[in-house]
Amino acid sequence: MTITDTIDAPQAGTKEAGLVSALTSKGRTIAQLTDLLGWQPHTVRAAFTRLRKRGYIIERVPPTSRSPAKFKLRSTRAAEPKQ
């Protein structure tokens, strides 16, 4: 089962779909995502929030001495929020 099988996936061909695609690999930094999508850093972070509300789990991979923090999608769906 893939991520898009269990989560409300963005419409194909949109920048949000491009963000999901970029985050499903080994992860990307905010700077890499801004270059890829042509967005400002605060717009990338806002898109993370929208994806989280749809059920995606975005993991932050801590920075190392050679690389800044990266972000990637986990392959499982977040638990449904309690009402």
N, C-alpha and C positions, 0 to 999 in steps of 0.2 A: 504494500500500500504506500502511496506517495503522499506528500504533504497536501497537495491539492485535492486528493480524494477525500480528505476528512475536514477540510477548512473551506470557508467561503472564499474562493480564489478570486483575485482581481480579473477584470476583463482582459483577454489577450490583446497584446499590442499597446497597452497603456504603459506609462512610466512606472506606475505602481507594480505592474507585472514584471517590468524590467528589474525593479528593486528586489522582488521575490526571487527572481532568477539569479541575480547577483549574490544574494544571501544564501542560496542553497548549496553553493560550492564550499570551499574551504573557509569562507568568510572574507569580509572586506572592511577596510577602515572607513571612517567618515570621509576622509579626503578622497579615497578612491571612489566612493559612491557619489560625491559631489562632482568629480570629473566625469564619471560615467553617465550620470543623469542630467548634468547641467543645473543642478539645484544648489542652493545655499545650505550650509551645515544645519541650520535650524529647520529647514524644510525636510531634510533627511530624517532628523529626529522626530519631527511631527508625523512623518510617514510611518516611522516605527510605531508610534502611538496608535495610528489608524490600523495597522496590521495586528497589533496586540488586541485591539477591540474586536477584531474579526476572529480571534482565536489562535493566531500565530504565537509561537514562543521564540523570542529573539534572545539568543545567548550572547553575552559579552565575553570574549576571550581576552583575558588580562594582557596588558602590555609586557613586552620582554625588553631586554637591553638593546635589542636590534629592531624592534618593531612596535608601533603604537597598538593600542587596543583594537581588536577586530570584532565584528558582529556577524553572526550567522544564525540561520534558522534551525531549530530543533525539529526533528521529524515527527513529534507527537503533538497532539492538540492540547491546549490549555483546558483546565477543568472549567465547566460551565459556572458562571458567577451565580452566587446565591441571591435570591430576591427577598 
